[in-house]
Amino acid sequence: MRDESMSIMLGVAKKAGSIVLVVVLVMSINFVTFMVLPGDPAASMAPKGSNPDLYERIVEEARLNDPLLVQYVDYVLDTFTGDFRVSSSSRPLADIQEFIWDGVGRTLALLSLGLLGSFAIGVALERIAWGGRGRTRSTLVHGLSLLLIFVPAFSLALTILFVNVELGLGLPISGSSPVGTGSDGYEVLWSSALEHALLPVSTIILSTTGLVVLYLREGLRDCRREGAANGPWLSTFASGLVSLRPVVHFLVAWTMTAVLLVDIAFSYGGLGEHMWNAMNNMDIPVLMATTFLIPMMVMGTSSILSLSFHLLGEGRLREALNDWGHRITDAVPRKSEATANLTTLRSWLVGVWKSFRSSATGMSAMTVLVIMIAVGALAPVLAVSSDPNVDLEPTHFPDWINPLPPSLEPSPYTDMIHPLGTDQIGRDAYSLWLFGARDAAIIMITSAAGMVTIGLAVGIAASKTVDVAGLPARVLDFFLTAGARAMVATPILVLIVARATATGSDDFSLATMVLAFYAWAWVLVARPIREKARTAGRRVDTGWMTPSILAASLSVAKFGVPLITATHISLRTIGLGFGDGLDWGTMTYSAFSWSAPIAGDWHLIIPPMVGVLIVCSCAFVLLDRAEHAVRTTSSFPSLNS
């Protein structure tokens, strides 16, 4: 009993130490991103034309005249004590801690209500799918979940706002009074908090419930594989989530991204709105505060959820703490079983393909994606206009009023057929959609190839270094894991905003998202594979690890690829990273800027959103069926043959 207690205490202590290290790493990344800038940091933090008092106070509080190490230590100490210094432009000379905690409360309220609502509805839906006879219920529930996941949260929020106004529902469309109105405004807000939170929370729940359902589905699959699906259904669900506990961090981070986007859309007064205003005003001190507090909230919420799942599954706090503080290792096959099932790599690949081909849903998803890729590749040929950005409005028709509605008849103004109409400046919407399909196809293919490649590389490296022992190896593993968790706790939107502010460009690339995925590959692929290889030792052929590594990579990629595609389009929808403007996100941004829903021009909004749903849903189904084919193939490839 004493040894068991010591083991529990040691596991919890290691977990706590890892959390503290993650906090320090997040602060370090923040400091390097915003403070180690070329030129004069004070000039970057204080806007041009600001008064001398503001400049001097920024220099004094950030200790910009001292060495960089002194600045860093002072920043860490100030942040640990809750001193976020002074705002440079959002509220010049105002102490950030005087108003930022109100934003923390609002964001935490949205995050908590969103998670509670999505889990309650998600558990109910998965219970329906799990308890039904046949596959009809399961197909309907999981199909609906796919549709819910990949609707861009910001587009959904704006649509709900416009529908509320158009139908005259009378619900509050802003979560708070304008920032800085004083205490009276906040008293009015909290007296009707539920009414003001109804639309934002509903939007967050709609955006995240589908992800909860699909994660519950993954957990139940693990329980069935391990033969642990015969107990009470709630305990079984919790046990399934425990087996996927690193995914909980991803779920909370994705929910936080939805919270931030909804906060911006509804002007709710949370950290999302503060961060967005600070980016637009180049208020670096406020940005440093928000980009630190948001990961801390994600990490804290994830830890509470993870421990709650353990407690729900185990029933006793002692066992829950023991499981929470230690890693979970998959079962290892017997030596005779693994050796008997070895085959050549080619034969194994043929077996995987046959298994995948037997899935009608997988083949259908692959067919649809091939068609979408072909449509995108042939966009210049199929489009009405080879350059959709060109205004088609002729000068000799001054009475032509855009946008034109969809029609299969030639337009009297352009002599062209506009099956999706034109937008507010005369561009052909059908051509814009085709080029948007090309952009989505490029993102999907690039992210899928990058994710699977990184997952395989990280997994293979982890399995090959399993024999590396000693204190240096353990310390390196500890720091790598803490660094990965720091990245995992940071929503992609926060990474993009920080990068945009630090580089002075509102464009972004897939490199930032690939960096985020590397962290996921380490947490979800490398560490489980290393534990599995360490348990197996030298009892099985090296090729036995390949299916496990590939399946783990596909398991992460099936969520990562469509979510990165949807995030990419969502960021374009809020105006980040326009590029050439030939994508569905910019098309949606342009439509909402024109107030297309109020004007009744839904033909400018529905097609790009349907395109996102088709591409993301089919990508998920394809990768999910590929993972299933890898896991169910009974043989193992021998890499030595």
Residue pairs with C-beta under 8 A, 6 or more apart in sequence:
4 322
7 322
7 326
8 318
8 321
8 322
8 325
10 325
11 321
11 322
11 324
11 325
11 326
12 321
12 324
12 325
13 325
14 325
15 324
15 325
18 478
18 481
18 482
18 485
19 299
19 303
21 478
21 479
21 482
22 299
22 482
22 485
22 486
22 489
23 296
23 299
24 76
25 482
25 483
25 486
26 292
26 295
26 296
26 486
26 489
26 490
27 75
27 76
27 79
27 292
28 72
29 486
30 288
30 291
30 292
30 498
31 71
31 72
31 75
31 76
33 291
33 498
33 499
33 502
34 284
34 287
34 288
34 498
34 501
34 502
35 41
35 62
35 68
35 71
35 72
35 75
36 68
37 44
37 502
41 62
41 64
42 55
42 58
42 59
42 62
42 64
44 282
44 284
45 58
45 62
45 88
45 284
45 285
46 54
46 55
46 58
46 88
46 89
47 88
47 89
47 281
47 282
50 88
50 89
50 92
51 92
53 93
54 86
54 88
54 92
54 93
57 86
57 93
58 64
58 85
58 86
58 88
58 285
59 65
61 85
61 86
62 71
62 74
62 75
62 85
63 70
63 71
63 74
64 71
66 74
78 84
78 85
79 292
82 97
83 97
84 95
84 96
84 97
84 100
84 285
84 286
84 288
84 289
85 95
85 96
85 285
86 93
86 94
86 95
86 96
86 285
87 93
87 94
87 95
87 96
87 283
87 285
87 286
88 282
88 283
88 284
88 285
88 286
89 278
89 281
89 282
89 283
90 179
90 274
90 277
90 278
90 281
90 283
90 286
91 99
91 179
91 180
96 285
96 286
96 289
99 179
99 180
100 271
100 274
100 286
100 289
100 290
100 293
102 186
102 269
103 269
103 270
103 271
103 273
103 274
103 290
104 270
104 271
104 293
104 297
106 175
106 176
106 263
106 268
106 269
106 270
106 271
107 259
107 260
107 263
107 270
107 271
107 272
107 294
107 297
108 297
109 193
109 197
110 197
110 200
110 201
110 204
110 259
110 262
110 263
110 268
110 270
111 252
111 255
111 256
111 259
111 297
111 301
112 301
113 197
113 201
113 204
114 201
114 204
114 205
114 208
114 255
114 258
114 259
115 208
115 252
115 255
115 301
115 305
117 201
117 204
117 205
117 209
118 204
118 205
118 208
118 209
118 211
118 212
118 255
119 212
121 205
121 209
121 212
122 209
122 210
122 212
122 213
122 216
123 212
123 216
123 234
123 237
125 141
125 144
125 145
125 209
125 213
126 141
126 213
126 216
126 217
126 220
126 237
127 233
128 137
128 141
129 137
129 138
129 140
129 141
129 142
129 213
129 217
130 138
130 220
130 233
131 233
132 138
141 213
142 213
142 214
142 217
144 210
145 209
145 210
145 211
145 213
145 214
146 210
146 214
146 613
146 616
146 617
146 620
146 621
147 210
147 613
147 617
148 206
148 207
148 209
148 210
149 207
149 210
149 211
149 214
149 562
149 563
149 566
149 616
149 620
150 210
150 562
150 563
150 565
150 566
150 612
150 613
150 616
150 617
151 206
151 207
151 566
151 609
151 612
151 613
152 566
152 569
152 570
152 573
152 585
152 588
152 609
152 612
153 203
153 204
153 207
153 257
153 258
153 261
153 262
153 570
154 261
154 262
154 264
154 265
154 570
154 573
154 574
155 570
155 573
155 588
155 592
155 605
155 609
156 203
156 206
156 207
157 200
157 203
157 261
157 262
157 265
157 266
158 265
158 592
158 597
159 597
159 605
160 199
160 202
160 203
161 173
161 199
161 265
161 266
162 592
162 595
162 597
162 598
163 169
163 597
164 171
164 173
164 199
165 173
165 598
166 597
166 598
171 195
171 198
171 199
172 192
172 195
172 196
172 198
172 199
173 199
173 266
174 196
174 266
174 267
174 268
175 189
175 196
175 197
175 200
175 263
175 266
175 267
175 268
175 269
175 270
176 185
176 186
176 189
176 196
176 267
176 268
176 269
177 185
177 186
177 188
177 189
177 269
178 185
178 267
179 269
179 273
179 274
179 277
189 196
189 269
196 268
197 268
199 266
200 262
200 263
200 266
200 268
203 258
203 262
203 265
203 266
204 255
204 258
204 259
204 262
207 258
207 262
208 251
208 254
208 255
208 258
211 251
211 254
211 255
211 559
212 251
214 559
214 620
215 241
215 244
215 247
215 251
216 237
216 240
216 241
218 240
218 244
218 247
218 555
219 237
219 239
219 240
219 241
219 242
219 243
219 244
220 229
220 236
220 237
220 240
221 240
222 240
222 243
222 244
223 229
223 236
223 239
223 240
223 243
226 243
226 331
228 236
228 239
229 236
230 236
231 239
234 312
235 312
235 313
235 315
238 309
238 310
238 312
238 313
239 313
241 248
241 309
241 313
242 306
242 309
242 310
242 313
242 323
242 328
243 328
245 306
245 309
245 310
245 328
246 488
246 523
246 524
247 524
248 302
248 305
248 306
248 309
249 298
249 299
249 302
249 306
249 485
249 488
249 489
249 523
250 488
250 520
250 559
252 298
252 301
252 302
252 305
253 298
253 302
253 488
253 489
253 490
253 491
254 491
254 563
256 294
256 297
256 298
256 491
257 491
257 492
257 493
257 567
259 270
259 272
260 270
260 271
260 272
260 275
260 294
260 491
260 493
260 494
261 272
261 493
261 570
261 574
262 268
262 272
263 269
263 270
263 271
263 272
263 273
264 272
264 273
264 276
264 574
267 273
271 290
271 293
271 294
274 286
274 289
274 290
275 286
275 287
275 290
275 291
275 294
275 494
275 497
276 497
277 283
277 286
278 284
278 286
278 287
278 290
279 287
279 497
279 500
279 501
282 501
284 501
287 497
287 498
287 501
290 494
291 490
291 494
291 497
291 498
294 490
294 491
294 494
295 486
295 489
295 490
295 491
295 494
296 489
298 489
298 490
298 491
299 485
299 489
302 489
306 324
307 320
307 321
307 324
310 319
310 320
310 321
310 323
310 324
311 317
311 320
313 320
313 323
314 320
314 323
327 527
327 528
327 531
328 528
329 528
329 531
329 532
329 535
330 528
330 531
330 532
330 548
332 532
332 535
332 536
332 539
332 540
333 540
333 544
335 539
335 540
338 539
338 540
338 541
338 544
338 636
339 540
339 541
341 634
341 635
341 636
342 541
342 543
342 544
342 635
342 636
342 637
342 638
342 641
343 351
343 635
343 636
343 637
343 638
344 637
344 638
344 641
345 543
345 637
345 638
345 639
345 641
347 635
347 637
348 547
348 633
348 635
348 636
348 637
349 637
351 633
351 634
351 635
352 626
352 629
352 630
352 633
353 629
355 628
355 629
355 632
355 633
356 362
356 363
356 625
356 626
356 628
356 629
357 363
359 625
359 628
359 629
361 621
361 625
362 621
362 622
362 624
362 625
362 626
362 628
362 629
364 621
365 617
365 618
365 619
365 621
365 622
365 625
366 618
366 622
368 614
368 618
369 444
369 615
369 618
369 619
369 622
372 437
372 440
372 441
372 614
372 615
372 618
373 441
373 445
375 382
375 434
375 437
375 438
376 434
376 435
376 437
376 438
376 439
376 440
376 441
376 442
377 438
377 441
379 431
379 434
379 435
379 437
379 438
380 386
382 434
383 428
383 430
383 431
383 434
383 435
384 416
384 417
384 418
384 428
384 430
384 431
385 392
385 416
385 427
385 428
385 431
388 427
388 428
388 431
388 432
388 434
388 435
388 582
389 427
389 580
389 581
389 582
390 427
391 425
391 426
391 427
392 414
392 416
392 422
392 426
392 427
392 428
393 400
393 402
393 413
393 425
393 426
394 400
394 413
394 414
397 413
400 413
400 426
402 422
402 423
402 424
402 425
402 426
403 421
403 422
403 423
403 424
403 426
403 429
403 594
403 596
403 601
403 603
403 604
404 411
404 413
404 418
404 421
404 422
405 421
405 601
405 603
406 418
406 419
406 420
406 421
406 429
406 603
407 417
407 418
407 419
407 421
408 417
408 419
409 417
410 416
410 417
411 417
411 418
416 428
418 428
418 429
418 430
419 430
420 428
420 429
420 430
420 433
420 603
420 604
420 607
421 429
421 601
421 603
421 604
422 428
422 429
423 429
423 432
423 587
423 590
423 591
423 594
423 604
424 590
424 594
424 596
424 601
429 587
429 603
429 604
429 607
432 582
432 587
433 584
433 587
433 607
433 608
433 611
435 582
435 583
436 582
436 583
436 584
436 587
436 608
436 611
437 584
437 611
437 615
438 582
439 582
439 583
439 584
440 565
440 569
440 583
440 584
440 611
440 612
440 615
441 615
443 510
443 564
443 565
443 568
444 561
444 562
444 565
444 615
444 619
446 510
447 510
447 513
447 514
447 517
447 560
447 561
447 564
447 565
448 557
448 561
448 619
448 623
450 510
450 514
450 517
451 517
451 521
451 553
451 556
451 557
451 560
451 561
452 550
452 553
452 554
452 557
454 514
454 517
454 518
454 521
454 553
455 521
455 525
455 549
455 550
455 552
455 553
455 554
455 556
455 557
456 549
456 550
456 553
458 518
458 521
458 522
458 525
458 526
459 521
459 525
459 526
459 529
459 545
459 548
459 549
459 550
459 552
459 553
460 545
460 549
461 526
462 525
462 526
462 527
462 529
462 530
462 533
463 529
463 530
463 532
463 533
463 542
463 545
463 549
465 473
465 530
466 530
466 533
466 534
480 522
481 522
481 523
481 527
483 519
484 518
484 519
484 520
484 522
484 523
485 519
485 523
486 519
487 515
487 516
487 518
487 519
488 516
488 519
488 520
488 523
490 516
492 512
492 513
492 516
492 564
492 567
493 567
493 571
495 512
495 515
495 516
496 508
496 512
496 571
496 576
496 577
499 508
499 512
500 506
500 507
500 508
500 576
506 575
506 576
506 577
506 578
507 576
507 577
507 578
507 579
508 571
508 576
508 577
510 564
510 568
513 564
513 567
513 568
517 556
517 560
517 564
520 556
520 560
521 553
521 556
524 552
524 555
524 556
525 549
525 552
525 553
525 556
528 552
529 545
529 548
529 549
529 552
532 545
532 548
533 545
536 544
536 545
540 636
541 636
541 638
541 639
541 640
542 639
542 640
543 636
543 637
543 638
543 639
543 640
544 636
546 636
546 637
546 639
547 630
547 631
547 633
547 636
547 637
550 630
551 627
551 630
551 631
554 623
554 624
554 626
554 627
554 630
555 627
557 623
558 619
558 620
558 623
558 624
558 627
559 620
561 619
561 620
561 623
562 615
562 616
562 617
562 619
562 620
563 616
565 612
565 615
565 616
565 619
566 612
566 616
568 585
569 583
569 584
569 585
569 588
569 608
569 612
570 585
571 577
571 585
572 578
572 583
572 584
572 585
572 586
572 588
572 589
573 585
573 586
573 588
573 589
573 592
574 589
575 589
578 586
579 586
584 608
584 609
584 611
584 612
585 608
587 604
587 608
588 605
588 608
588 609
590 604
591 601
591 604
591 605
592 605
594 601
594 604
596 602
596 604
596 605
597 605
